Amino acid sequence: MDVSRDTNFYYSFLVLPAAKRRAIVAVWDFCRAVDDAVDRAEAGAGAETHARELDRWRSELDRCFGASRPETAQGQRLKPVVARFHLPRTPFDDLVDGVAMDATPRRYETFEDLYGYCLRVASSVGLTCIEIFGYRNPGTRDYAVALGVALQLTNIVRDIPADLARGRLYLPQEDLRRFGVTERDLAGGRSEQVAALLDFECRRARSFHAKAKAALPAEDARRLVAAEIMSGIYLAILERIERRGHDVFRDVVRVPRPRRALIAATVWAQVMLRGTAAPVS
C-alpha cells in the first residue's frame, strides 16, 4: 500500500529505513482494514454483519500468527513482519475489540470509559509500532500508550461532525453535563458552551502529549523520531482547532502538506541533535 500524502502519518514514515517503513505500512494497512470493516459496512448493516466481518479479521490474525497462509493482501503483507520483528498478538486483538465497540452506537459516560476505548484503538497500534521502531527502555511502552491516547483524543475533537452523522459521540457524557452542552447543541455547531467544552477536550489531549513527552526515555528518542513527528503534526492540529475558536464544524481541520513537511524536518533535526524534540511553533 502506498500511504497517501494526505494522511498525517506519511511524513513520519519517510524518516524510517526502508525495511522498517515497509513494516510500519503493513501494520498501518492491516489496522486500517480492520477499522474499515465496520465503517464501510455501516450503512444499513446490522450487528451480525459487523460481528461477521470482525470475526473474519480475527481469523486472519490466527493465520498471521500461525502456520496458515493469510487470505487477504493485508494479512499476507503483515505475516512476514510479525515474524521478522517478533510482534506480539495482544495489541492486534485489542484493536479488533476496540473496533467492535464502534459496531453499535454507544455513549461513554466517563473519561475512564473513553480511555479504555482509546487504549484499544490507538495505544494498541503504538505498542505494535515501537516493536518495529526498536527500543531498549521498558518506559517506552508508557510513551506509546500516552501518545496513542493523545492522538485519538485529537481525532475525536476534530471529527465530531462526521462521528455524529454516524450516530457516534465519543465525548464523555460527564463532560457535556459539566459544560451544559447537549448532543443537539453539538449537532448545531458553535456556541460559547460548545467552545468551552472543546477547549477542555483539547487541553486534555495536550496533557497526554505532555505525558508522552515526559515518559520518553532519552536513550530511545532517536529510534522513536517517527512517533515524535506524529506527535508534532497532531499538536499542530490541536493548535489550529484552538486558533479557530474550537470551530470544528464548518470543515475538517487539517494541517497543509508543506506545514507537515516542515514539522517533520524540524522534529527530525531536533531529535537527531538533542535527543528530544521541542514544540514546533
Secondary structure, 3 states (H helix, E strand, C coil): CCCCCCCCCHHHHCCCCHHHHHHHHHHHHHHHHHHHHHHCCCCCCCHHHHHHHHHHHHHHHHHHCCCCCCCCHHHHHHHHHHHHHCCCCHHHHHHHHHHHHCCCCCCCCCHHHHHHHHHHHHHHHHHHHHHHHCCCCCHHHHHHHHHHHHHHHHHHHHCHHHHHHCCCCCCCHHHHHHCCCCHHHHHHCCCHHHHHHHHHHHHHHHHHHHHHHHHCCHHHCCCCHHHHHHHHHHHHHHHHHHHCCCCCCCCCCCCCHHHHHHHHHHHHHHHHHHCCCCCCC
